[in-house]
Amino acid sequence: EAQTLILVQSQSVPQDFVRSIVSDGIEDRLRTIGQQVTSRTNLEMITREYRLSEDMGYPPDIDGMVEAIRKKVKIDVSKGGTGRGTSAFTISFRGKDPKKVMQVTNALASNFISQNLEIRESQVLGTSSFLADELESVRKRLLAKEEDLKGYRERYMGGLPDQLNANLAMLQRLQSQADQLSKNLGDAENRKILVQQT
């Protein structure tokens, strides 16, 4: 029997800053990947690549051979001690030829890792595409809001709260001009009366 241990590392960026893009639990992902690794296509490829045959105790037909190999593959999921879920799993394989058993175990582990990377990459690409679409949607909404704000400011020019101090200063200036004009008008009226009396 050959056995390999694969450690599962959680994302290194704190979840407060970047939320995980993988929504499935680790056990679910490992089960899915395990099913893909022990799929007929994968095991057929390993059977051909490492020339596993009936002289090693496998049935002569490919279906029987794949099923026999699948029964000799074991995937064990271990729980981590941190309470944060799975932290490692092992893949083991049994057979008669030690060298081929080791090669098949390594191939299964490599396929397991590459399947996981493919799944993660497709999730990252999907997330990236979703975020790009969301960003474009938010950008369009922001432009529409800016246009609405511009129209509002033009429509209510001088009546906006941030223009209160400027409006009060202008009102004070106009009031003093009105007072000055009223005084000038009063002086002009007095001169007119004086001119009429002389």
Secondary structure, 3 states (H helix, E strand, C coil): CEEEEEECCCCCCCCCCCCCCCCCCHHHHHHHHHHHHCCHHHHHHHHHHCCCCHHHCCCCCHHHHHHHHHHHEEEEEEECCCCCCEEEEEEEECCCCHHHHHHHHHHHHHHHHHHHHHHHHHHHHHHHHHHHHHHHHHHHHHHHHHHHHHHHHHHCCCCCHHHHHHHHHHHHHHHHHHHHHHHHHHHHHHHHHHHHHC
